[in-house]
């Protein structure tokens, strides 16, 4: 996959963490809502995706564990 930021080829792989991967929203420098992105009862929660070693961007395929936020 080509990086949408710099155009170089990205590496395919996965991001892994402990039992949970969470995204913390920041609004005007203050903590907002927290989203549970991945969860594993056995440890090593994983998300497939791509990493660009040139511009240091990561693109992940996620399925939120929690419901989507209302707009």
VENLIN-V866799 format. One record per helix or strand. SS is the DSSP state (H for helix, E for strand). FROM is the first residue (numbers start at 0). TO is the last residue. If there is no record, write none. Layout:
SS/FROM/TO, SS/FROM/TO
//
This chain:
E/1/1, E/8/8, E/10/15, E/19/26, E/29/38, E/45/51, E/56/59
//
